[in-house]
Amino acid sequence: QVQLVQSGGGLVQPGGSLRLSCAVSATISFSIHNMNWYRQAPGKQRELVAAITDGGSTNYRDSVKGRFTIYRDNANGTMYLRMNNMKPEDTAVYYCLARVRVVTSAAARDYWGQGTQVTVAS
């Protein structure tokens, strides 16, 4: 039983910074493959923000390049999204996703975090 628990959301002013975290845990042994951050703003579709592979390769959507950094700490099974120079258009519910394979399965599957609100406003 895999769980992704998110933290770090909140209210920040434009130009400010925030760091989100996503911790993966399970009742049995597991390995984490790719991990992604998504966000969904009011009235908009959910969109991919950033992605990181198990090898550390990263990708970002154009609107956050140079401002956001995705990274992971494999020792504690946690992924982070550091957001700098934040803009009002970054306001959204942010969700993490991890592709996880548990020892009882030969294949990995995707698991979602619960989401956390990020609001950028003065």
N, C-alpha and C positions, 0 to 999 in steps of 0.2 A: 504494500500500500504506500504509494509515493505521494508526498505532499510538497508543495512549494509555498513558502510563507514569505510575503513581501513586507517591507518596512521602508521608511524614509520619506514618505510623501508629506505634503504640507503646503503652506502658503509662503511664497517668496515674492519679492519685488522684482520688477524688470531689471535685468542686469545682474541679478543675484545668482546663487548657486544652490544646488541640492544634489544629494546622492541617494539613489534608490538601491535597495538590496533585495536579493531573492535567494533564499536558503532552501536547498533541496534536502529532504530526509525521507527515509523509508524504513519499514519494519524488517526488511531483509536487505542483503547486500545488493548493491547496484553500481552502475557506471553511468556517467553523464556524457552525452555526446554534444550536439549543438545546443546553444542557449540563445534565446531571442528576447528582446524587449519590444512590446507593442504598445500603442496608445489609442484611445478612442475619445475624441472630443465631442461635446454636445452636438447632436445633429449630424455627425459625420461617421463614416465607416471606420472600423478598426484598421490601423495601418502599422506596418513594420517600421520600427525606429532604428534598431541596431541589432546586429547578430554577431555571434562569436562561435567559432568551432572549438572542438575539443583540443585542437592544436594551437589555438590562439589567434587564428586569422579573423579579422573583423570586417564588417560592412556597415555602412550608415546610409540612411536616406539623405538626400541632398540638403534638405532644410536644416539638418542638425550637424552636418559636417563642420569640423573645426570648433564646435561648441560642446558636443557630447562625447564621452568616452565610455565604451563598454569594456569591462574586464572581469576576470573570474579568479577566484581563489579555490583551486581544486582541493586543497587540503581540508577545507571546511565545507565544500560543496556549495559555495555561494557565488552568485553573479552580481555585479554592480553596474549601475549606470550613473556616471558623474555628469551632471548637467551644469554647464557654466554659461554665463551671459544669457540667461533665460529671457524669453520673450512671451508676451501674452498668448501668442498662438501655440505655445507649448502646453497650455492648459488642457488637461485631459486626465482620464483615468489610465494609468499605466499598468500593463500586465506583463508578467514574465512567463516565458515558456521554456521548458527544458525537454529535450529528447533523452529519455532514460531507459536503460535496459536493466531489468532486475534479473537476479540469478536464476529465477524460475522460468524465464522466457529466453528464447533464442533471438528474439527481435526486440528492438527498441520501439517505444511509442512516446507520444507527446503528452505532457502534463502542463497545466496552467496554474499560475498563482491566482490569488483572490482579487487582485487589483488594488491600487492605491491612488488616491486623488492627489493630483499636482495642480496647484493654482498659482498662476503668475499674474499678480495685480498689485497696484500701488495702494 
